[in-house]
């Protein structure tokens, strides 16, 4: 999912850098100072998650956790993802510095859209079952959109990348399901032990998540 140096055209790199910077600026505006530690921990989880590869036939894909970051951080996922991608580029040469803007935009946008989807489904389907379904959709959608936006960046650069873009989408279908379950389990655990963390992920005007009653 990390696009490497020398792959994208200058136009795509420039557009990605501008959009990525705008997303990070919005993310910083939405980040509460009291949630910096939470953002740092989730950024570290995103950093480590990329090191866990899932074998898929003759190739492999890695976890992204963009949906999980989106559900828990909302717009603040943008700067958290930027920090993790920067460290990955500097320490492991995952992605690159010139593609940092594009990679931040594709994954940050996916996280924010996953957050909106999670909020919308929770409102339409209140209750424990709806919460689980919303978290699963948020996790899966984060991967799906990251793969789709990365495929579009490749396709806009060169028509020769269209086949590679299709393979990228297909390779991440199992990862969508895996991250949907990871996000569902994680959010269910947080709802039980720290429900206020999910309430903080909602805007002030939205109703806060109610702590579950113990049986």
LUMKE-981221 format. One line per 4 residues: number of its first residue (from 1); for each residue y, x, z of N, C-alpha, C. Coordinates in steps of 0.2 Angstrom, whole numbers, m for minus. Each point is the difference from the previous one (the first is absolute). Layout:
<nodes>
NUM) Y/X/Z/Y/X/Z/Y/X/Z | ...
</nodes>
This chain:
<nodes>
1) m6/4/0/6/m4/0/6/4/0 | 0/7/2/5/4/0/1/3/m7 | 6/m1/m3/1/2/m7/2/7/1 | m3/5/m4/2/7/1/6/2/m4
5) 2/6/1/5/3/m4/m2/1/m7 | 5/m1/m5/m1/1/m7/m3/m5/m4 | m1/m6/4/m3/m6/m4/5/m5/m3 | 5/m2/4/4/m5/m2/6/3/m4
9) 3/m5/m4/6/2/m4/6/0/5 | 5/4/m3/6/0/4/3/m7/2 | 0/m4/m5/3/m7/1/m4/m3/6 | m6/0/0/m4/m3/5/1/3/7
13) 0/7/0/2/3/6/7/m2/3 | 5/0/m4/6/m2/2/1/m7/3 | m3/m4/m4/0/m7/2/m4/m1/7 | m6/4/1/m3/m1/6/3/3/6
17) 4/6/m2/4/3/6/5/m5/2 | 4/m3/m5/5/m4/2/m2/m6/4 | m6/m3/m2/m3/m6/3/m3/2/7 | m3/6/0/m3/2/7/6/1/5
21) 5/3/m2/6/2/4/3/m7/3 | 1/m5/m5/2/m6/2/m4/m4/6 | m7/1/m2/m5/m3/5/1/3/7 | 0/7/0/0/4/6/7/m2/4
25) 5/m1/m4/7/m2/4/m1/m7/3 | m3/m4/m4/m1/m7/3/m4/0/6 | m6/4/0/m4/1/5/3/3/6 | 4/5/m1/4/3/6/5/m5/3
29) 3/m5/m4/4/m5/3/m4/m5/4 | m6/m1/m2/m4/m5/4/m4/3/6 | 0/6/0/m4/4/6/4/0/6 | m4/m4/5/3/0/7/m2/7/3
33) 5/3/4/m1/6/3/m5/0/5 | m2/m6/3/m5/0/4/m7/0/m3 | 0/0/m6/m7/0/m4/m1/6/m3 | 4/5/1/m1/7/m3/m7/3/1
37) m2/m1/6/m7/3/2/m5/m4/m4 | 0/m6/0/m5/m4/m4/0/2/m7 | 6/1/m3/1/2/m7/m4/7/m1 | 2/4/5/m3/7/m1/m8/0/1
41) m3/m4/4/m7/m1/1/m3/m3/m7 | 3/m5/m2/m3/m3/m6/1/5/m6 | 6/4/0/1/5/m6/m6/5/1 | m2/2/6/m5/5/1/m7/m3/m3
45) m1/m7/2/m6/m3/m2/0/0/m8 | 5/m2/m3/1/0/m8/m2/7/m2 | 3/5/3/m1/7/m2/m8/2/0 | m3/m2/6/m7/2/1/m5/m5/m5
49) 2/m6/m1/m4/m5/m4/m1/3/m7 | 5/4/m2/m1/2/m7/m5/6/m1 | m2/2/6/m5/5/0/m7/m3/0 | m1/m6/1/m6/m3/1/m2/m3/m7
53) m5/3/m4/m1/m2/m6/m6/m5/0 | 0/m5/m5/m6/m4/0/m3/1/m7 | m7/2/0/m3/2/m6/m1/m7/m5 | 2/1/m6/0/m6/m5/m4/3/m6
57) m6/0/m1/m4/2/m6/1/8/0 | 3/2/m6/1/7/m1/6/3/3 | 4/m5/2/7/2/3/1/m3/7 | 6/0/2/1/m2/7/7/m2/1
61) 2/m5/5/6/m2/1/1/1/8 | 7/0/2/1/1/7/4/m6/3 | m1/0/6/4/m6/4/7/1/m1 | 4/m5/0/8/0/m1/3/m2/6
65) m2/m6/3/3/m3/6/7/m3/m1 | 2/0/m6/7/m3/m2/0/m7/3 | m5/m4/m1/0/m7/2/1/0/8 | m4/4/4/1/0/7/7/2/2
69) 2/5/m3/7/3/2/5/m6/m2 | m1/m4/m5/5/m5/m2/0/m6/5 | m7/m2/2/0/m5/5/3/2/7 | m1/6/2/3/2/6/7/2/0
73) 2/3/m5/7/3/0/5/m4/m5 | m2/m4/m4/4/m3/m5/4/5/m4 | 7/m1/m1/4/4/m4/m1/8/3 | m1/0/6/0/7/3/m6/4/m2
77) m4/m3/m4/m6/4/m3/3/5/m5 | 5/m1/m3/3/4/m5/1/7/2 | 4/1/6/1/7/2/m6/3/3 | m4/m4/3/m7/2/3/m4/3/m6
81) m1/m3/m5/m4/2/m6/4/6/m3 | 6/0/0/4/6/m3/m2/7/4 | 0/m1/7/m1/6/4/m7/2/m1 | m5/m4/m1/m7/2/m1/m1/3/m6
85) 3/m3/m6/m1/3/m6/3/6/m1 | 6/1/3/3/7/0/m4/5/3 | m3/m1/6/m5/5/3/m6/1/m4 | m3/m5/m3/m6/1/m4/2/4/m6
89) 6/m1/m3/2/4/m6/1/8/2 | 3/1/6/1/7/2/m6/3/3 | m4/m4/4/m6/4/3/m6/0/m4 | m2/m6/m4/m6/0/m4/1/m1/m8
93) 6/0/m2/2/0/m7/m3/m7/m3 | 0/m5/5/m2/m7/m3/7/m3/m3 | m1/m2/m6/6/m3/m3/5/6/m2 | 6/0/1/5/5/m1/7/m1/2
97) 4/4/0/7/m1/2/4/m4/m5 | m1/2/m6/3/m4/m6/m2/m7/0 | m6/m1/2/m3/m7/m1/1/m4/7 | 3/3/5/0/m3/6/4/m6/0
101) 5/m1/m4/4/m6/0/m5/m6/m3 | m3/2/m6/m5/m5/m3/m5/m2/5 | m3/5/3/m6/m2/5/3/m4/6 | 6/2/2/3/m4/6/1/m7/m2
105) 3/m1/m6/1/m7/m2/m6/m4/m1 | m5/3/m4/m6/m4/m1/m3/m2/7 | m1/4/4/m4/m2/6/5/m3/5 | 6/1/1/5/m3/4/1/m7/m2
109) 1/m1/m7/0/m7/m2/m6/m4/1 | m6/3/m1/m6/m4/2/0/m2/7 | 2/5/4/0/m2/8/4/m6/1 | 6/0/m3/5/m5/2/m2/m7/m3
113) m3/0/m6/m3/m6/m3/m6/m3/5 | m4/5/2/m5/m2/4/2/m3/7 | 6/3/2/3/m3/6/2/m8/m1 | 4/m1/m6/2/m7/m1/m6/m4/m1
117) m5/2/m3/m6/m4/m1/m4/m2/6 | 0/5/5/m3/m1/7/4/m5/3 | 7/1/0/4/m5/4/m1/m7/m3 | 0/m1/m7/m1/m6/m3/m6/m4/1
121) m6/4/0/m6/m3/1/m1/m2/8 | 3/4/4/0/m2/7/3/m7/2 | 6/m1/m4/4/m6/1/m4/m6/m3 | m3/1/m6/m4/m5/m3/m6/m2/4
125) m3/5/3/m7/m1/3/0/3/7 | 4/m4/5/0/3/7/m7/0/3 | m1/4/5/m6/0/4/m4/7/m2 | m5/1/4/m4/6/0/m3/2/m7
129) m3/m6/m3/m3/1/m7/6/2/m5 | 5/m3/0/6/1/m4/3/7/1 | 0/2/6/2/7/1/m4/5/m3 | m7/m1/1/m5/5/m3/1/0/m8
133) 0/m6/m3/1/0/m7/6/3/m2 | 6/m1/3/6/3/m2/0/7/1 | m3/3/5/m1/7/1/m4/3/m6 | m6/m3/m1/m4/2/m6/4/0/m7
137) 3/m5/m1/4/0/m6/6/5/0 | 3/1/5/5/5/0/m3/7/m1 | m6/2/3/m3/6/m1/m2/1/m7 | m3/m5/m3/m3/0/m7/6/1/m5
141) 5/m4/1/6/m1/m4/4/7/0 | 0/4/5/3/6/0/m3/5/m4 | m7/0/0/m3/4/m5/0/m2/m7 | 0/m6/m1/0/m3/m7/7/2/m4
145) 5/m2/4/7/2/m3/1/7/0 | m2/4/4/1/7/m1/m4/3/m6 | m6/m3/m1/m4/2/m6/4/m2/m6 | 2/m6/0/4/m3/m6/6/3/m2
149) 4/2/5/7/3/m1/m1/7/m2 | m6/4/3/m1/6/m3/m3/0/m7 | m4/m5/m2/m2/m1/m6/6/m1/m5 | 5/m4/2/6/m1/m4/4/6/m1
153) 0/4/5/4/6/m1/m3/5/m5 | m7/0/0/m3/4/m5/0/m3/m7 | 0/m6/0/0/m4/m7/7/1/m3 | 5/0/4/7/0/m2/2/7/m3
157) m4/5/3/1/7/m2/m3/2/m7 | m6/m3/m1/m3/2/m6/m6/m5/m1 | 0/m3/m6/m5/m5/m2/m7/3/1 | m1/7/0/m7/3/1/m2/m1/7
161) 4/m2/4/m2/m1/7/m2/m7/2 | 0/m4/m5/m2/m7/1/m7/m1/2 | m5/4/m3/m7/0/2/m1/3/7 | 4/5/2/0/3/6/2/m5/5
165) 5/m4/m2/3/m5/5/m5/m6/1 | m3/m2/m5/m6/m5/1/m5/2/5 | m2/7/m1/m5/3/4/2/0/7 | 6/2/1/3/0/7/0/m7/3
169) 1/m5/m3/0/m7/3/m7/m1/2 | m5/1/m5/m7/m2/1/m3/4/6 | 2/7/1/m2/4/5/2/m2/7 | 5/m4/0/3/m2/7/m2/m7/2
173) m4/m3/m4/m2/m7/2/m4/1/7 | m5/4/0/m4/1/7/5/2/6 | 5/4/m2/5/2/5/4/m6/3 | 1/m5/m5/4/m6/2/m4/m4/6
177) m6/m1/m2/m4/m3/5/m1/4/7 | m1/6/m1/m1/4/6/7/0/4 | 6/1/m3/6/0/4/2/m7/2 | m3/m5/m3/1/m7/2/m3/m1/7
181) m6/2/1/m4/0/6/3/4/5 | 2/6/m2/3/5/5/6/m3/3 | 4/m3/m4/7/m3/2/m2/m6/5 | m5/m4/m3/m2/m6/4/m2/2/7
185) m4/5/1/m3/1/6/6/4/5 | 4/4/m3/5/3/3/5/m5/3 | 2/m5/m4/5/m5/2/m3/m4/5 | m6/m2/m1/m3/m4/6/0/3/6
189) m2/7/0/0/4/6/7/0/4 | 5/1/m5/7/0/3/2/m6/2 | m2/m6/m3/2/m6/3/m3/m2/6 | m5/3/2/m3/m1/7/3/5/5
193) 1/6/m2/3/5/6/7/0/0 | 4/0/m6/7/1/0/3/m5/m5 | 0/m7/1/2/m5/m5/8/1/m1 | 3/3/5/7/1/m1/2/5/m6
197) m5/4/m2/1/5/m5/0/m4/m7 | m4/m5/0/0/m5/m7/6/m4/0 | 3/m2/6/6/m4/0/6/4/m2 | 0/7/2/5/5/m2/0/1/m8
201) m6/m2/m3/0/1/m7/3/m6/m4 | 2/m5/4/3/m6/m3/7/0/1 | 4/m3/m5/7/0/1/2/m4/6 | 6/1/3/3/m3/6/m1/m7/m1
205) 2/m3/m5/0/m8/m1/m7/m3/0 | m5/4/m2/m7/m2/0/m3/m1/6 | m5/m5/1/m3/m1/6/m4/6/2 | 0/2/6/m5/5/2/m7/m2/1
209) m4/5/m1/m7/m2/1/m2/m1/7 | m4/m5/1/m2/m2/7/m6/4/2 | 1/2/7/m6/4/2/m6/m5/1 | m6/3/m2/m6/m5/0/m2/m1/8
213) m3/m6/1/m2/m1/6/m7/3/1 | m2/3/6/m6/3/1/m5/m6/1 | m6/1/m2/m5/m5/1/m2/0/7
</nodes>
